[in-house]
Amino acid sequence: MVRVSILLGLAPVLVSATPVPADGFSLAPRETFVDCLSAGKVPMVLQSAANFNQLSSAYNLRLRPRPLVVTLPTTTTHVSDTVKCAKRYRHKVSARGGGHSYSAQGLGGIDGSVVIDLQNFHSVKYDPKTQLAEVGGGARLGNIARQLYDQGKRGIPHGTCPAVGMGHPSLGGFGISSRNWGLMVDQIVQVQVVTADGSLKLAKKGYNGDLFWALKGAAPSFGIITKFWFKTYSVPESIVNYSYRFQPRSVSEAVDLFMKIQTFARTAPKELGLGVSLWGSGVNFELSGAYYGKTQQQFNTLFQPLLNQLTPAPTSSTLDTRGWIDTLLRFAGSNTLSVPETGYNEHTTFFAKSLVTSNRAPIERKGMENFFNYAANQGPGAANQGLPWFVIINLYGGGNSAITQEPLLKESSYGHRDTLWNFQFYTTMSNGLSTQSNTAAINFLNGFDKVVRRSGDFSYVNYADPTYTRSTAQRLYYGKQLTQLSLVKKKWDKDQVFWYPQSIDPAR
Ligand SMILES: Cc1cc2nc3c(=O)[nH]c(=O)nc-3n(C[C@H](O)[C@H](O)[C@H](O)COP(=O)(O)OP(=O)(O)OC[C@H]3O[C@@H](n4cnc5c(N)ncnc54)[C@H](O)[C@@H]3O)c2cc1C
């Protein structure tokens, strides 16, 4: 406290050096933000603690935001108290789930955020009566898949990496079974959430419905979801897994192949998951995926007409039928789906970005010529200079895909129901963390994106590119949902307690 004497002999006035409380409640003298957390017995790790650096390291070590404090709640009251204290002291709050954000958003994206690490909220329970899965806000995809299978041979569509956390369904969540069943966000039927005033609420369709809509696609801007309820599916045990490798002899051959794949993809049935991937060595690529129809014979009937058109023919291929768990393991590139529920501490160093194209505007031949020319001319050099890269072009739309049904725009704030392809451009940095290597990586991938991008294309928020400005990110990630999201933000979090560099702004 600072004592200030007022002129003219009036009594001295006490001026608080601590921030004025945003909630209007009076503070105990000398109370600090940490005192506020301590009063609620919120488990926390301060910057001075020996384990702070480890606990506050992003999965992507290229980015190193330094939080103000990391709390480790074990109860929803701890989460509420953290949000209330942060609001009182005007600090910004971010949930950390699995920590796999490409832009370290789970750590707030910049220095000084209050991070609520949800690792203690990792429970996964299947209810056979409702056929819903009740999943903690800090669970990881591999553990969810393993436990739902063990508890009732159930599954949810979601992404490949077992360690990814609940940011994934909060912002979309694509997996190889998503054309068949939808994104992971589409499976959320109810959430328990701590909102910006620190209160714990339920949200579902028809009950806090506007909040529920916003949380489904943009949750980090609206609350901390402590529990999700997901729709589940009886999992198929005979899934056709396929891959075909192509070595086109020229850019022109590569483009021919892709254009035929695109024509096929535009009417492919939803049971087919399909992606095209390139890795660091020019125009060679793999066409791979999984078929959730019934038999290998059905797959052959569907796929052979495409293969007959693809010249030069694949140089190698694999085709087999596997169960649900084995298929997940194949796409995870792992021999286990289980991940430590707490204390996860794996990292890598990378830059990535994405490009989302419209169902209504398939990529033109010229665009793919630019793309394969870039891969052929720039790709090998980048890889040789310590930037091993890949591009995965996943099929979201086409045919009767479950992802791209227009009415879903009303069910969730996920922005891109009109999607044909989602390109992910990704490079790790084996040449270290220097600014130079970062710049080289960013320039290389920006160049890749630029040669294909058209003015109406978007980007995928789960592959967040931290080099986008706030307004570019909002436009590219949320598309036509942005206006409504801003209105809901104004209602539920006008003071922007949940803020990070690419979060939603409240409507003015
Ligand atoms: C190796 C790897 C593989 C991937 N594979 C795929 C894939 O196949 N398909 C795909 O679609 N994406 C994939 N992704 C991207 C992934 O979906 C996103 O990075 C996702 O947002 C990570 O979530 P997280 O909880 O692990 O990360 P975090 O950094 O913890 O969180 C990401 C964002 O979500 C918020 N958040 C997390 N939990 C909650 C919660 N409970 N309540 C509210 N907000 C929350 C955080 O505040 C942050 O803003 C992959 C990422 C990696 C690194």
The ligand as a Tripos MOL2 file, in Angstrom:
@<TRIPOS>MOLECULE
LIG
   53    58     1     0     0
SMALL
NO_CHARGES

@<TRIPOS>ATOM
      1 C1          1.1840  -34.8870  -33.0490 C.3       1 LIG1
      2 C2         -0.1280  -34.2160  -33.3470 C.ar      1 LIG1
      3 C3         -1.0870  -34.8900  -34.0770 C.ar      1 LIG1
      4 C4         -2.3090  -34.2740  -34.3630 C.ar      1 LIG1
      5 N1         -3.2530  -34.9440  -35.1060 N.ar      1 LIG1
      6 C5         -4.4330  -34.3320  -35.3880 C.ar      1 LIG1
      7 C6         -5.4270  -35.0150  -36.1620 C.ar      1 LIG1
      8 O1         -5.2530  -36.1620  -36.5850 O.2       1 LIG1
      9 N2         -6.5870  -34.3560  -36.4280 N.ar      1 LIG1
     10 C7         -6.8340  -33.0900  -35.9540 C.ar      1 LIG1
     11 O2         -7.9290  -32.5670  -36.1970 O.2       1 LIG1
     12 N3         -5.9100  -32.4320  -35.2150 N.ar      1 LIG1
     13 C8         -4.7260  -33.0230  -34.9240 C.ar      1 LIG1
     14 N4         -3.7890  -32.3590  -34.2010 N.ar      1 LIG1
     15 C9         -4.0650  -30.9850  -33.7440 C.3       1 LIG1
     16 C10        -4.7700  -31.0090  -32.3970 C.3       1 LIG1
     17 O3         -6.1110  -31.3990  -32.5940 O.3       1 LIG1
     18 C11        -4.7250  -29.5960  -31.7630 C.3       1 LIG1
     19 O4         -3.4060  -29.1760  -31.6200 O.3       1 LIG1
     20 C12        -5.4830  -29.5860  -30.4280 C.3       1 LIG1
     21 O5         -6.0320  -28.2990  -30.2110 O.3       1 LIG1
     22 C13        -4.5930  -29.9660  -29.2700 C.3       1 LIG1
     23 O6         -5.3520  -30.0750  -28.1150 O.3       1 LIG1
     24 P1         -4.6000  -30.2640  -26.7170 P.3       1 LIG1
     25 O7         -5.6250  -30.3120  -25.6580 O.co2     1 LIG1
     26 O8         -3.6310  -31.3810  -26.8130 O.co2     1 LIG1
     27 O9         -3.7180  -28.9390  -26.6520 O.3       1 LIG1
     28 P2         -3.7340  -27.6810  -25.6810 P.3       1 LIG1
     29 O10        -2.5760  -26.8650  -26.1150 O.co2     1 LIG1
     30 O11        -3.7830  -28.0890  -24.2650 O.co2     1 LIG1
     31 O12        -5.0990  -26.9720  -26.0350 O.3       1 LIG1
     32 C14        -5.3810  -26.4380  -27.3040 C.3       1 LIG1
     33 C15        -6.4270  -25.3250  -27.1250 C.3       1 LIG1
     34 O13        -7.6140  -25.8770  -26.5680 O.3       1 LIG1
     35 C16        -7.8980  -25.3000  -25.3000 C.3       1 LIG1
     36 N5         -8.3840  -26.3570  -24.4150 N.ar      1 LIG1
     37 C17        -7.8120  -27.5420  -24.1220 C.ar      1 LIG1
     38 N6         -8.5840  -28.2470  -23.2890 N.ar      1 LIG1
     39 C18        -9.6680  -27.4800  -23.0340 C.ar      1 LIG1
     40 C19       -10.8250  -27.6540  -22.2210 C.ar      1 LIG1
     41 N7        -11.0190  -28.7690  -21.5060 N.pl3     1 LIG1
     42 N8        -11.7210  -26.6470  -22.1810 N.ar      1 LIG1
     43 C20       -11.5470  -25.5150  -22.8990 C.ar      1 LIG1
     44 N9        -10.4780  -25.2930  -23.6950 N.ar      1 LIG1
     45 C21        -9.5560  -26.2810  -23.7530 C.ar      1 LIG1
     46 C22        -6.6030  -24.6680  -24.8330 C.3       1 LIG1
     47 O14        -6.8310  -23.5480  -23.9730 O.3       1 LIG1
     48 C23        -5.9800  -24.2480  -26.1420 C.3       1 LIG1
     49 O15        -6.5020  -23.0120  -26.5650 O.3       1 LIG1
     50 C24        -2.5580  -32.9560  -33.8980 C.ar      1 LIG1
     51 C25        -1.5880  -32.2940  -33.1470 C.ar      1 LIG1
     52 C26        -0.3770  -32.9010  -32.8830 C.ar      1 LIG1
     53 C27         0.6680  -32.1390  -32.1070 C.3       1 LIG1
@<TRIPOS>BOND
     1     1     2 1
     2     2     3 ar
     3     2    52 ar
     4     3     4 ar
     5     4     5 ar
     6     4    50 ar
     7     5     6 ar
     8     6     7 ar
     9     6    13 1
    10     7     8 2
    11     7     9 ar
    12     9    10 ar
    13    10    11 2
    14    10    12 ar
    15    12    13 ar
    16    13    14 ar
    17    14    15 1
    18    14    50 ar
    19    15    16 1
    20    16    17 1
    21    16    18 1
    22    18    19 1
    23    18    20 1
    24    20    21 1
    25    20    22 1
    26    22    23 1
    27    23    24 1
    28    24    25 2
    29    24    26 1
    30    24    27 1
    31    27    28 1
    32    28    29 2
    33    28    30 1
    34    28    31 1
    35    31    32 1
    36    32    33 1
    37    33    34 1
    38    33    48 1
    39    34    35 1
    40    35    36 1
    41    35    46 1
    42    36    37 ar
    43    36    45 ar
    44    37    38 ar
    45    38    39 ar
    46    39    40 ar
    47    39    45 ar
    48    40    41 1
    49    40    42 ar
    50    42    43 ar
    51    43    44 ar
    52    44    45 ar
    53    46    47 1
    54    46    48 1
    55    48    49 1
    56    50    51 ar
    57    51    52 ar
    58    52    53 1
@<TRIPOS>SUBSTRUCTURE
     1 LIG1         1 GROUP 0 **** ****
